[in-house]
């Protein structure tokens, strides 16, 4: 089963990379005479639009493939930034402790206390809403979760006998951290990453809803869900199609994360 999950996720990555090249239509091309056509199998469906069309007659299959590329780029890059920053903060705060650790914990508390929407508004208003800025904003949205988890794990592990033995043998701080401490906290990090990955996709949808995300007519899965909310009663497929793709990606990531948690947990070896 893990091979099936990984193969399915690899196909999604391939579709995201090659999305614009394999899309049957220009994702932004409008055909008002074909607007709000349902997927194949329903009345008024058109065979050339297998997943239907949106309110402007744009092909949903083409927009989904195009939006998948941007959504995966934003989610993967943002989650990587969040993971690196959170693990660095948590490891330093938990291992060195003292005034430095107290300062880093205070920074984490401030991050958790300030509503993230205000931070996003401030950053985007100052730097603009380009793609690198959007990725950076999403990347700093959840690092405090990693930091708190890793700090708690490092505080516990740093007093274990094998760490004390390495310290007594004269091992450097970097060797202790990368050889003995971080490998023992890698498993919960994977679990947190799989839980936050789908949340970052939904965060991108929320920012697009507020007008802070990728600007139209460029499509992302989140912005497609947001634009389809006004047609749930009359044309639900406009929002359902990208929502199903988001759900499928999130489920695959969670399943792969469960497998990696067990495969990489040094305590089970």
C-alpha positions as CSV (number, residue, x, y, z in Angstrom):
1,X,0.0,0.0,0.0
2,X,2.8,2.6,0.7
3,X,4.0,2.0,-2.8
4,X,0.6,2.7,-4.2
5,X,0.3,5.9,-2.1
6,X,3.8,7.1,-3.3
7,X,3.0,6.2,-6.9
8,X,-0.3,8.2,-6.7
9,X,1.5,11.2,-5.2
10,X,4.2,11.0,-7.8
11,X,1.5,11.1,-10.5
12,X,0.0,14.2,-8.9
13,X,3.5,15.8,-8.9
14,X,3.9,14.9,-12.6
15,X,0.5,16.4,-13.4
16,X,1.4,19.5,-11.4
17,X,4.7,19.9,-13.3
18,X,3.3,19.2,-16.7
19,X,-0.2,20.7,-16.1
20,X,-0.1,23.6,-18.5
21,X,1.4,21.4,-21.2
22,X,-1.2,18.6,-21.0
23,X,-4.2,20.9,-20.4
24,X,-6.7,20.6,-23.4
25,X,-7.5,24.3,-23.3
26,X,-6.1,27.6,-22.3
27,X,-7.1,27.7,-18.6
28,X,-8.0,31.4,-18.9
29,X,-9.9,31.2,-22.3
30,X,-13.5,32.3,-21.9
31,X,-16.4,30.9,-23.9
32,X,-19.6,32.5,-22.6
33,X,-21.8,30.3,-24.7
34,X,-20.5,27.2,-22.8
35,X,-20.7,28.7,-19.3
36,X,-21.7,26.6,-16.3
37,X,-21.8,23.3,-18.3
38,X,-21.9,20.2,-16.0
39,X,-19.4,17.3,-16.2
40,X,-19.9,14.5,-18.7
41,X,-22.8,12.3,-17.6
42,X,-25.2,15.1,-16.7
43,X,-27.7,17.0,-18.9
44,X,-26.3,19.8,-21.0
45,X,-22.8,18.4,-20.7
46,X,-20.2,18.9,-23.5
47,X,-17.8,16.1,-24.3
48,X,-14.9,18.5,-24.9
49,X,-15.3,19.7,-21.3
50,X,-15.2,16.4,-19.3
51,X,-15.3,18.2,-15.9
52,X,-17.6,21.0,-17.0
53,X,-17.0,24.7,-17.2
54,X,-17.2,27.6,-14.7
55,X,-19.2,30.8,-14.7
56,X,-17.1,32.3,-17.6
57,X,-17.1,29.2,-19.7
58,X,-13.5,28.2,-18.8
59,X,-12.7,24.5,-18.9
60,X,-12.5,23.1,-15.4
61,X,-10.0,20.3,-16.3
62,X,-7.6,22.8,-17.7
63,X,-7.9,25.2,-14.8
64,X,-7.6,22.3,-12.3
65,X,-4.3,21.2,-13.9
66,X,-3.0,24.7,-14.0
67,X,-4.1,25.5,-10.5
68,X,-2.6,22.2,-9.2
69,X,0.8,23.4,-10.2
70,X,0.6,26.7,-8.3
71,X,-1.1,25.1,-5.3
72,X,1.5,22.4,-5.0
73,X,4.3,24.9,-5.4
74,X,2.9,27.2,-2.7
75,X,2.1,24.3,-0.3
76,X,5.3,22.4,-0.7
77,X,7.6,25.5,-0.5
78,X,5.6,27.1,2.3
79,X,5.6,23.9,4.4
80,X,9.4,23.5,3.8
81,X,10.0,27.0,5.1
82,X,7.7,26.4,8.1
83,X,9.4,23.1,8.9
84,X,13.0,24.5,8.7
85,X,12.3,27.6,10.8
86,X,10.2,25.7,13.4
87,X,12.7,22.9,13.8
88,X,15.6,25.4,14.1
89,X,13.9,27.4,16.7
90,X,12.7,24.4,18.7
91,X,16.0,22.6,18.6
92,X,18.0,25.7,19.8
93,X,15.5,26.6,22.5
94,X,15.3,23.0,23.8
95,X,19.0,22.2,23.7
96,X,20.8,25.4,24.8
97,X,18.0,26.7,27.1
98,X,19.1,29.6,29.2
99,X,18.4,33.2,28.1
100,X,18.6,32.3,24.5
101,X,16.0,29.5,24.9
102,X,13.7,31.9,26.9
103,X,14.0,34.5,24.2
104,X,13.1,32.0,21.4
105,X,10.1,30.7,23.5
106,X,8.9,34.3,23.9
107,X,9.1,34.8,20.1
108,X,7.0,31.6,19.6
109,X,4.5,32.9,22.1
110,X,4.2,36.2,20.3
111,X,3.7,34.4,17.0
112,X,0.9,32.4,18.5
113,X,-0.7,35.4,20.2
114,X,-0.9,37.7,17.1
115,X,-3.7,36.8,14.6
116,X,-2.0,35.5,11.5
117,X,-4.4,37.4,9.2
118,X,-3.0,40.7,10.5
119,X,0.6,39.5,9.8
120,X,-0.4,38.5,6.3
121,X,-2.1,41.9,5.7
122,X,0.9,43.8,6.9
123,X,3.5,41.8,4.9
124,X,1.4,41.8,1.7
125,X,0.6,45.5,2.0
126,X,4.2,46.3,2.5
127,X,5.9,43.9,0.0
128,X,3.0,43.2,-2.5
129,X,1.3,39.9,-3.3
130,X,3.8,38.4,-5.7
131,X,4.3,34.6,-5.6
132,X,7.5,34.7,-3.5
133,X,5.9,36.9,-1.0
134,X,2.8,34.7,-0.8
135,X,5.0,31.6,-0.3
136,X,7.0,33.4,2.5
137,X,3.8,34.5,4.2
138,X,2.4,31.0,4.1
139,X,5.7,29.6,5.3
140,X,5.7,31.6,8.5
141,X,2.1,30.7,9.3
142,X,2.7,27.4,11.2
143,X,6.4,27.3,12.2
144,X,5.5,27.8,15.9
145,X,3.7,24.4,16.0
146,X,7.0,22.7,15.0
147,X,9.0,24.9,17.4
148,X,6.8,23.9,20.4
149,X,6.8,20.2,19.6
150,X,10.5,20.0,18.8
151,X,11.5,22.0,21.9
152,X,9.5,19.6,24.1
153,X,11.1,16.6,22.5
154,X,14.6,18.0,22.7
155,X,14.2,18.9,26.4
156,X,13.4,15.2,27.0
157,X,16.0,13.7,24.8
158,X,18.9,15.9,25.8
159,X,18.9,14.3,29.3
160,X,18.9,10.7,28.0
161,X,21.9,8.5,28.9
162,X,23.1,8.2,25.3
163,X,23.2,12.0,24.9
164,X,25.0,12.4,28.2
165,X,27.5,9.7,27.1
166,X,28.2,11.5,23.8
167,X,28.7,14.7,25.7
168,X,31.1,13.1,28.1
169,X,33.0,11.6,25.2
170,X,33.7,15.1,24.0
171,X,31.3,15.2,21.0
172,X,30.6,18.7,19.7
173,X,27.1,20.3,20.0
174,X,26.5,20.0,16.3
175,X,27.4,16.2,16.3
176,X,25.1,15.6,19.3
177,X,22.3,17.6,17.7
178,X,22.5,16.0,14.2
179,X,23.5,12.5,15.2
180,X,21.6,11.9,18.4
181,X,18.9,14.5,19.0
182,X,17.2,15.4,15.7
183,X,16.9,11.8,14.4
184,X,14.9,11.0,17.5
185,X,12.4,13.8,16.9
186,X,12.1,13.3,13.2
187,X,9.1,11.0,13.5
188,X,6.7,13.5,15.2
189,X,8.0,16.2,12.8
190,X,6.7,14.0,9.8
191,X,3.3,13.7,11.5
192,X,3.0,17.4,12.0
193,X,4.1,18.1,8.4
194,X,1.4,15.8,7.0
195,X,-1.2,17.5,9.2
196,X,-0.2,21.0,8.2
197,X,0.3,20.4,4.5
198,X,-3.4,20.4,3.8
199,X,-4.0,23.2,6.2
200,X,-1.6,25.4,4.1
201,X,-3.6,24.6,1.0
202,X,-6.8,25.8,2.8
203,X,-4.8,28.8,4.0
204,X,-4.0,29.7,0.5
205,X,-7.8,29.5,-0.3
206,X,-8.6,31.8,2.6
207,X,-6.0,34.4,1.4
208,X,-7.5,34.2,-2.1
209,X,-10.9,34.7,-0.6
210,X,-9.7,37.9,1.0
211,X,-8.0,39.1,-2.2
212,X,-4.5,38.5,-0.8
213,X,-3.6,35.4,-2.7
214,X,-2.8,34.7,-6.3
215,X,-4.7,37.3,-8.4
216,X,-7.2,36.4,-11.1
217,X,-7.4,35.1,-13.7
218,X,-4.5,32.9,-12.6
219,X,-6.0,29.8,-11.0
220,X,-5.1,27.9,-7.8
221,X,-7.2,25.1,-6.3
222,X,-8.0,27.4,-3.4
223,X,-9.1,30.3,-5.5
224,X,-11.2,28.0,-7.7
225,X,-13.1,26.8,-4.5
226,X,-13.5,30.4,-3.4
227,X,-14.9,31.6,-6.8
228,X,-17.3,28.6,-6.9
229,X,-18.9,29.3,-3.5
230,X,-21.5,31.5,-5.2
231,X,-22.6,28.7,-7.5
232,X,-23.0,25.9,-5.0
233,X,-26.8,25.8,-5.5
234,X,-26.9,26.1,-9.2
235,X,-23.5,24.7,-10.4
236,X,-21.8,22.8,-7.5
237,X,-19.2,21.2,-9.7
238,X,-17.3,24.6,-10.0
239,X,-16.3,24.2,-6.3
240,X,-16.6,20.4,-5.9
241,X,-14.0,19.5,-8.6
242,X,-11.1,21.4,-7.0
243,X,-12.3,20.5,-3.5
244,X,-12.1,16.8,-4.4
245,X,-8.5,17.3,-5.7
246,X,-7.5,19.0,-2.5
247,X,-9.1,16.3,-0.4
248,X,-7.4,13.5,-2.4
249,X,-4.0,15.2,-2.1
250,X,-4.4,15.8,1.7
251,X,-5.5,12.1,2.2
252,X,-2.5,10.8,0.3
253,X,-0.1,13.0,2.2
254,X,-1.6,11.8,5.5
255,X,-1.3,8.2,4.5
256,X,2.3,8.6,3.4
257,X,3.1,10.4,6.6
258,X,1.7,7.5,8.7
259,X,4.0,5.1,6.8
260,X,7.0,7.4,7.1
261,X,6.4,7.9,10.8
262,X,6.8,4.1,11.4
263,X,9.5,3.6,8.9
264,X,11.8,6.4,10.2
265,X,11.1,6.1,13.9
266,X,14.5,5.0,15.4
267,X,12.7,3.8,18.5
268,X,11.0,1.0,16.5
269,X,14.3,-0.3,15.1
